[in-house]
């Protein structure tokens, strides 16, 4: 009985750490501010176009390094569990990024929210940690536990990719596949990176490579013409 309670506790703590942890860290350790009235109105219009519904918006202020690097650092992310979702974005998203690119990034986050991508990651990690705990506590035989761990891990890799692609499809439904692909490429160019495409090693990652996501969106945009 105590072992079962321990395993459940491990799973619950893992879910909370993955879902709430990033929100707590961002709130406590980033230099954030509330949007101005003008920024709030503009973001409301952008979010309505993108279909993104959140409970709060926080803007990360630019550092001296950001201000001296052209457009600055571009980052858009929704963190937190349902009913506590917070949109974090850098000042450069509003000050220097093209409106279409901003809409595309917000739509991509909306797609992840609507497909519960974050919740899936939390549950997948919790399942893996619970199985590891079961193996360590000898609650299950090692061979059975290891086989379960491999099966859950492979399933998580495969399903995670499907969920991310479904999120991209939601974003494409909202604002157009070409616009979302353009936004991804624009941010990659600002960061000075080339979107990677998949190889054998990326099959062991839950999130598909950005280059593959862009290529898939481009194919959809072509079929929609």
HELIX and SHEET records of a PDB file:
HELIX    1   1 UNK A    2  UNK A   29  1                                  28    
HELIX    2   2 UNK A   37  UNK A   50  1                                  14    
HELIX    3   3 UNK A   64  UNK A   67  1                                   4    
HELIX    4   4 UNK A   91  UNK A   95  1                                   5    
HELIX    5   5 UNK A   99  UNK A  114  1                                  16    
HELIX    6   6 UNK A  117  UNK A  136  1                                  20    
HELIX    7   7 UNK A  142  UNK A  175  1                                  34    
HELIX    8   8 UNK A  177  UNK A  191  1                                  15    
HELIX    9   9 UNK A  200  UNK A  204  5                                   5    
HELIX   10  10 UNK A  210  UNK A  224  1                                  15    
SHEET    1   A 4 UNK A  32  UNK A  33  0                                        
SHEET    2   A 4 UNK A  56  UNK A  60 -1                                        
SHEET    3   A 4 UNK A  86  UNK A  90  1                                        
SHEET    4   A 4 UNK A  76  UNK A  79 -1                                        
END                                                                             
